[in-house]
Amino acid sequence: MTRRAAVLLALASVGSPVALRAQAATPPPALTTVTFPSPPARGSVAWLVVMPAGRPDSSRTLDGTAAGEPLHFERLPSGRFRTLVGIPLEGGDSLPVALRLAQGARSDTIAVTLSVTHPVYASERLTVAPRYAEPDSASRARIDAELAQSRAISRQAHDTPRLWEGPFLRPRPSRITSVYGTAREFNGRVTSRHLGTDFAGAVGAPVRAAGRAVVALVADFYLAGHAVYLDHGGGLVTGYFHLSRVDVTAGDTVAAGAVIGAVGRSGRATGPHLHWIARYGGITVDPMSLFELPKVEPGD
């Protein structure tokens, strides 16, 4: 082999500098993220809005996860993307989010971090019958099975397209008697946090749907009593507990403000009231944070 042939063979085996540069990975595209409200609080639901760098492109798609739950982005007229995000009650002062931006044959995974605040929650003392404060083994098994059933409904909401539009409505116009996040002390021992909002009401007073939804579950639970779960789509579920009467059936589609039942004291309740909850997937959030979702763009 001549010297020239040997040099050419060596270059072919390693590739030229130009070829190596062409094979190098390009950096992922830049993203701008903002939350509404800003910053959001732990134990709340908020809007996450993402704007990829460059000119808007209708071929782009965006998805991701936060706190173990999928995010459901929708493209806005401006070219930005918007999704609800559920922020767990417990945790630090930031929330990691994994985003996946796809355009044509290219797909990039991009990590972002959202700043969050920590609300201060009060505590309250309750005196209840011992069988409610410390359920026996059979009751405990029933409670666990019912919790699993309700959690399954929450997960299924990720497969439902978003049904609600416009602002949410209060399920009751009455005063609030207990707020989300309050530490619950039963018979002198702290056992849990109150993960919903309680509204005053006499037995038989109407309870209304907070937003358009499909009735996902009607049940009679040990703790919640007569309960209705509404699937609003896009991962969002609201629940209405301790009802004296249920006026809907699983599978019904209800409009915002529709009467779905009546105030009662079924299940574990010390008196008649509505206990209202909200979940994003498996994350139970303050339902009142639904009223703090602002308009992101004109027409919302």
C-alpha positions as CSV (number, residue, x, y, z in Angstrom):
1,M,0.0,0.0,0.0
2,T,1.4,3.4,-0.9
3,R,1.8,6.2,1.8
4,R,-1.1,8.2,0.2
5,A,-3.5,5.3,0.3
6,A,-2.7,4.6,3.9
7,V,-3.4,8.3,4.9
8,L,-6.8,8.2,3.0
9,L,-7.7,4.9,4.7
10,A,-7.0,6.4,8.2
11,L,-9.1,9.5,7.5
12,A,-12.0,7.4,6.3
13,S,-12.0,5.3,9.5
14,V,-12.3,8.3,11.9
15,G,-14.3,10.7,9.8
16,S,-13.4,14.2,8.8
17,P,-13.8,17.2,11.3
18,V,-16.7,18.5,9.1
19,A,-18.5,15.2,9.4
20,L,-18.0,15.1,13.2
21,R,-19.5,18.6,13.6
22,A,-22.5,17.6,11.6
23,Q,-23.2,14.7,13.9
24,A,-22.9,16.7,17.2
25,A,-26.3,17.1,19.0
26,T,-27.8,20.5,18.9
27,P,-29.0,22.0,22.2
28,P,-32.7,21.8,23.1
29,P,-34.8,24.8,22.2
30,A,-35.3,27.5,24.8
31,L,-38.6,27.8,26.6
32,T,-40.2,30.6,28.6
33,T,-42.5,29.4,31.4
34,V,-44.9,31.4,33.6
35,T,-47.5,30.4,36.2
36,F,-50.9,32.0,37.0
37,P,-51.1,32.8,39.8
38,S,-47.4,33.6,40.2
39,P,-46.0,32.1,42.3
40,P,-48.6,29.4,43.0
41,A,-49.1,27.9,46.4
42,R,-48.5,24.4,47.6
43,G,-51.9,22.6,47.7
44,S,-53.3,24.4,44.8
45,V,-54.0,24.1,41.1
46,A,-52.6,26.7,38.7
47,W,-52.1,27.5,35.0
48,L,-48.7,26.7,33.6
49,V,-48.0,28.6,30.3
50,V,-45.1,27.7,28.1
51,M,-43.8,29.7,25.1
52,P,-41.1,27.9,22.9
53,A,-38.5,30.2,21.4
54,G,-38.9,31.3,17.8
55,R,-41.9,32.0,15.7
56,P,-45.1,30.1,16.5
57,D,-45.3,26.8,14.6
58,S,-48.5,24.8,14.4
59,S,-46.6,21.6,14.0
60,R,-45.2,21.8,17.6
61,T,-46.7,19.6,20.3
62,L,-46.0,19.8,24.0
63,D,-46.6,17.4,26.9
64,G,-44.9,16.6,30.2
65,T,-45.3,15.6,33.8
66,A,-45.2,17.3,37.2
67,A,-45.4,15.6,40.7
68,G,-46.0,12.3,38.9
69,E,-49.1,13.5,37.0
70,P,-49.4,14.0,33.3
71,L,-49.9,17.6,31.9
72,H,-52.4,18.3,29.2
73,F,-51.3,21.2,27.1
74,E,-53.6,23.1,24.8
75,R,-52.3,25.5,22.1
76,L,-53.4,29.1,22.6
77,P,-54.0,31.6,19.7
78,S,-50.7,33.3,20.5
79,G,-48.8,30.1,19.9
80,R,-48.2,29.6,23.7
81,F,-49.2,26.3,25.4
82,R,-51.3,26.1,28.6
83,T,-52.1,23.3,31.1
84,L,-53.4,23.0,34.6
85,V,-50.8,21.8,37.1
86,G,-51.5,20.3,40.5
87,I,-49.1,21.2,43.3
88,P,-48.9,18.8,46.2
89,L,-49.5,20.2,49.7
90,E,-46.2,18.7,51.0
91,G,-42.8,19.6,49.6
92,G,-40.1,22.2,49.2
93,D,-40.2,25.7,47.7
94,S,-39.9,24.5,44.1
95,L,-41.7,22.0,41.8
96,P,-39.7,20.2,39.1
97,V,-41.5,19.8,35.7
98,A,-40.4,17.6,32.8
99,L,-41.5,18.9,29.4
100,R,-41.3,17.2,26.0
101,L,-41.4,19.5,23.0
102,A,-41.8,17.7,19.6
103,Q,-41.5,19.3,16.2
104,G,-41.3,17.2,13.1
105,A,-39.0,14.3,13.7
106,R,-37.3,16.0,16.6
107,S,-38.3,15.6,20.2
108,D,-36.6,17.3,23.2
109,T,-37.0,16.7,26.9
110,I,-36.5,19.9,28.9
111,A,-36.5,20.2,32.7
112,V,-37.8,23.4,34.3
113,T,-38.4,24.3,38.0
114,L,-41.4,26.3,39.2
115,S,-41.2,28.4,42.4
116,V,-44.0,27.8,44.9
117,T,-45.1,29.3,48.2
118,H,-46.1,27.7,51.5
119,P,-49.4,28.8,53.0
120,V,-49.8,28.7,56.8
121,Y,-52.7,26.5,57.9
122,A,-54.6,26.5,61.2
123,S,-55.7,23.6,63.3
124,E,-59.1,22.7,64.8
125,R,-60.3,20.2,67.4
126,L,-63.2,17.9,66.9
127,T,-65.0,15.5,69.3
128,V,-66.6,12.5,67.5
129,A,-67.8,9.0,68.4
130,P,-64.8,6.7,69.0
131,R,-65.9,4.4,66.1
132,Y,-65.3,7.4,63.7
133,A,-62.0,8.5,65.3
134,E,-60.6,5.0,65.4
135,P,-62.4,2.7,62.9
136,D,-62.2,-1.0,63.5
137,S,-60.3,-3.3,61.1
138,A,-63.4,-4.0,59.0
139,S,-64.2,-0.3,58.7
140,R,-60.5,0.4,57.9
141,A,-60.6,-2.1,55.1
142,R,-63.7,-0.5,53.7
143,I,-62.2,3.0,53.9
144,D,-59.1,1.8,52.0
145,A,-61.2,0.2,49.3
146,E,-63.3,3.3,48.9
147,L,-60.2,5.5,48.7
148,A,-58.8,3.3,46.0
149,Q,-62.1,3.6,44.1
150,S,-62.1,7.3,44.3
151,R,-58.4,7.6,43.3
152,A,-59.1,5.5,40.2
153,I,-61.8,8.0,39.2
154,S,-59.2,10.8,39.6
155,R,-56.7,9.0,37.4
156,Q,-59.3,8.4,34.7
157,A,-59.8,12.1,34.4
158,H,-56.5,12.3,32.6
159,D,-58.2,10.4,29.7
160,T,-61.2,12.8,29.5
161,P,-60.9,15.9,27.3
162,R,-61.4,19.2,29.1
163,L,-65.1,19.8,29.5
164,W,-65.2,23.0,31.5
165,E,-65.0,26.5,30.2
166,G,-65.0,29.9,31.9
167,P,-64.8,30.5,35.6
168,F,-65.8,27.9,38.2
169,L,-68.9,28.4,40.4
170,R,-69.3,27.9,44.1
171,P,-71.2,24.7,44.9
172,R,-73.0,26.6,47.7
173,P,-73.5,30.3,48.3
174,S,-73.3,29.9,52.1
175,R,-70.5,30.7,54.5
176,I,-67.4,28.5,54.7
177,T,-67.1,26.7,58.1
178,S,-63.7,24.9,57.5
179,V,-61.0,25.5,55.0
180,Y,-58.5,23.3,53.2
181,G,-55.3,22.4,54.9
182,T,-56.5,22.7,58.5
183,A,-54.9,20.1,60.9
184,R,-57.7,17.9,62.3
185,E,-57.5,16.9,65.9
186,F,-60.0,14.1,66.7
187,N,-60.6,13.5,70.5
188,G,-57.3,15.1,71.5
189,R,-55.1,13.5,68.8
190,V,-54.0,15.0,65.5
191,T,-54.8,12.4,62.8
192,S,-55.1,14.2,59.5
193,R,-55.5,17.4,57.5
194,H,-58.8,18.7,56.2
195,L,-58.3,18.4,52.5
196,G,-61.4,20.2,51.3
197,T,-63.7,23.1,52.0
198,D,-66.8,22.9,54.1
199,F,-69.9,25.0,53.3
200,A,-72.7,25.5,55.8
201,G,-76.2,24.4,54.9
202,A,-79.4,22.9,56.2
203,V,-80.4,19.4,55.2
204,G,-82.0,19.5,51.8
205,A,-80.3,22.7,50.6
206,P,-79.2,22.5,47.0
207,V,-75.6,21.6,46.0
208,R,-74.5,22.6,42.5
209,A,-71.8,21.5,40.0
210,A,-68.8,23.8,40.1
211,G,-68.2,23.4,36.3
212,R,-69.3,21.4,33.3
213,A,-68.5,17.7,33.8
214,V,-69.4,14.1,33.5
215,V,-70.7,12.4,36.6
216,A,-67.9,9.8,37.2
217,L,-69.2,8.2,40.4
218,V,-72.2,8.2,42.7
219,A,-71.4,6.3,45.9
220,D,-72.2,5.7,49.6
221,F,-68.9,5.8,51.4
222,Y,-68.0,5.2,55.1
223,L,-66.3,8.7,55.5
224,A,-67.9,10.8,52.7
225,G,-71.4,9.3,53.0
226,H,-73.5,9.9,49.9
227,A,-71.0,11.3,47.4
228,V,-70.8,12.5,43.8
229,Y,-67.6,12.8,41.9
230,L,-67.5,15.0,38.7
231,D,-64.9,14.5,36.0
232,H,-64.2,17.9,34.4
233,G,-61.6,16.5,32.1
234,G,-57.9,17.3,31.7
235,G,-57.1,15.6,34.9
236,L,-59.5,17.6,37.1
237,V,-62.1,16.1,39.4
238,T,-64.4,17.6,42.1
239,G,-66.2,15.7,44.8
240,Y,-69.3,16.6,46.9
241,F,-69.7,14.7,50.2
242,H,-72.2,14.0,53.0
243,L,-75.2,14.6,50.8
244,S,-78.7,13.8,51.9
245,R,-79.9,13.3,48.3
246,V,-78.3,12.7,45.0
247,D,-80.0,14.0,41.8
248,V,-77.6,12.6,39.1
249,T,-76.5,9.3,37.8
250,A,-73.1,8.1,36.7
251,G,-72.6,9.0,33.1
252,D,-74.7,12.1,33.1
253,T,-73.2,15.3,31.7
254,V,-74.0,18.3,33.9
255,A,-73.6,22.0,33.2
256,A,-71.9,24.5,35.6
257,G,-74.5,25.4,38.3
258,A,-76.7,22.3,37.8
259,V,-78.2,20.9,41.0
260,I,-76.5,17.5,41.6
261,G,-77.8,16.8,45.1
262,A,-78.6,18.3,48.5
263,V,-76.8,19.1,51.7
264,G,-76.8,16.3,54.4
265,R,-74.8,14.7,57.2
266,S,-74.3,11.2,55.8
267,G,-71.0,9.4,56.5
268,R,-68.6,10.8,59.1
269,A,-70.1,14.3,59.7
270,T,-70.7,16.1,63.0
271,G,-73.6,18.1,61.4
272,P,-75.1,19.0,58.1
273,H,-72.8,20.6,55.6
274,L,-71.2,20.2,52.2
275,H,-67.6,18.9,52.1
276,W,-66.2,19.9,48.7
277,I,-62.9,18.6,47.3
278,A,-60.8,19.0,44.1
279,R,-58.1,16.7,42.7
280,Y,-55.7,17.0,39.8
281,G,-55.1,13.3,39.1
282,G,-54.0,11.9,42.5
283,I,-53.2,15.3,44.0
284,T,-55.8,16.7,46.3
285,V,-55.7,20.5,46.1
286,D,-57.6,23.4,47.7
287,P,-60.8,23.6,45.7
288,M,-61.0,27.3,46.3
289,S,-57.8,27.7,44.2
290,L,-60.1,27.0,41.2
291,F,-61.5,30.5,41.6
292,E,-58.0,32.0,41.4
293,L,-57.4,30.7,37.9
294,P,-57.1,34.0,35.9
295,K,-57.7,34.6,32.2
296,V,-54.6,33.9,30.4
297,E,-55.6,35.3,27.0
298,P,-58.6,37.2,25.7
299,G,-61.5,35.0,25.1
300,D,-60.8,32.7,28.1
